[in-house]
């Protein structure tokens, strides 16, 4: 597609519920990143994929967070047993290579609200 | 944790004026990037400057980088109401794969 597509755009979850957030990167983009952005803050890194390999998951805040990209294209970020502190905008970004030459293309994000 | 810090936190100007935003960071970098974020939307990549570059231009944007002071500035000339957005600097540490570390952003308001 023309850009990075994320769905759903908004998600309201009850505390304790599991959620799955989807990211469709630009076709052919090797690198895929997930970021978490709290209100009034800059994005914070969660995890990085190069094709289907998850090379860095150091930013995942707890073992309730899990991400996958099984075929090297679409990625899913799953949050189990959601807590109120998980409320944030979750941004996905992709890049043709490793981003150092081109920058990253971000999706519009999924706004997660845990009630 | 956030490495970059933008200054000012908020900036309000009139259309046609220039807007300057600054970014300071803490550790050595490979590149520094500026992004724009409109309210409720994703980030849009504006410009990337490498650590061996001192200045870069793109349209009405001018970015400078001073690695000795670990700082960068973004200048938007002849601002327009459509430039109203939050602006973030982000640093990349490595020449290969590199996560970006973002600052908290500068909120720019351009009034007609």
Interface residues (C-beta under 8 A of the other chain):
Chain A: X4 X6 X31 X33 X35 X40 X41 X42 X43 X44 X45 X48 X50 X55 X56 X59 X91 X93 X98 X99 X100 X101 X102 X103 X104 X105 X106 X107 X108 X109 X111
Chain B: X2 X4 X30 X31 X33 X35 X40 X41 X42 X43 X44 X45 X48 X88 X90 X92 X94 X95 X96 X97 X98 X99 X100 X101 X102 X103 X104 X105
